[in-house]
C-alpha cells in the first residue's frame, strides 16, 4: 500500500478527477453498509450499473436487512432476480445471508480471507466490501480496473490469465492508498465504467492519459487482449405440457448448471419420446403433440437452439414435488429463465390457433 500522503501520480490524479467527475449518487452509495455494498457488488459482477440499479432498489426494498434476505424463500429470491442472469449469484447471495445471519451474528468479516470464505465472494469483491463499507485499505481488480491498468501499462495477455492477473494485482496493490480508500476505490471503478470504456473510450478526458502507455503509443484498441472463446452449440427440447384448464407444467431445475434452481418447461433429451417424458412425470397419454418453431437463445458460453413442443393433456393430474402446475401466463411467483417467457409469449399470441 502507498504510505499516507505519499500518493503516486496515478492515485492523486484519480482522486482529483473523482471529486468532480466520479459517480456519487448511486443507490448503494447513499448508505454504505456492508450489507448494501455486498449486495450491489454481487449484482454488479459481469453486469452494468444501469441494469443493476432497478434490481438493487427492488431487493433493498423487500429485504432491508441481511436477516430479511436469509429468511426469504430461495424461489422468491430467484423470482426477484429474474432477468439479471448468472443465477448462481442469487443462490450464493442466499447462502451467504444464511451464514452471516446464523453463524456470524449478522456481521460481515473484516478480512479478505474471512469474506472469501463466504459463497460467491472472490478477492476483488472482498476488497470492494472492505474498502467501501469498512474503509480498510484493500485493492480491487474487477473488470473495469483490469481495463484501466492493462491500458495504462500496455500489459499484454488476456487479463483473466493467471500470469497476467498476477501482474495486474501487483499494480492494484501499488496504487491503493492508505487513506481516502473509499474515494479511490470508487474512482478507479468509475473511470473504467465512464471514460476508459471497452469501446469508444474517452481518452482525451481521462485524468491518466499523460502516463497511459497505450494512449501515448496510439494502441488503446489493442488492450485489454481478448480471450479466444469457444462457444458451445446445444439443442434443447422443452415440452410445454398443457391441460384443458389452460395450466402448464413447470419443472424445477437442479441447483447447479444452466438456470440452476429456476423453474422451466420439462426438458426432453433428443432420443427420448414425449410419451416417456410424460410417464416420468406421472402424466398419461397426450391428446395432441405439436412442434413449435425453434428459436435461438445465447448465453456467454452456450448458444442454444431451443425446440418447444406443445403437449396437450386432459386434466390436472397429480405430479411429483419437482413439478408444479401453473396458469399459462407470466405472472408466476417462481423464477423462470427467459426462454420460458418467450415460449409463453408465442403461445398467448397464437391463441386460439395453438391452444385449442
Secondary structure as UniProt FT lines:
FT   TURN            4..5
FT   HELIX           9..21
FT   HELIX           27..29
FT   HELIX           34..44
FT   TURN            45..46
FT   HELIX           49..62
FT   HELIX           66..70
FT   HELIX           74..81
FT   TURN            82..83
FT   HELIX           88..103
FT   TURN            105..106
FT   HELIX           112..116
FT   TURN            119..120
FT   HELIX           123..133
FT   HELIX           143..153
FT   TURN            159..160
FT   HELIX           162..175
FT   HELIX           181..194
FT   HELIX           203..205
FT   TURN            207..208
FT   HELIX           209..211
FT   HELIX           213..216
FT   TURN            217..218
FT   HELIX           220..222
FT   STRAND          232..242
FT   TURN            244..245
FT   STRAND          247..252
FT   TURN            258..261
FT   STRAND          263..264
FT   STRAND          266..268
FT   TURN            270..271
FT   HELIX           274..281
FT   STRAND          288..291
FT   STRAND          295..298
FT   STRAND          302..312
FT   TURN            321..322
FT   STRAND          323..327
FT   HELIX           338..349
FT   TURN            350..355
//
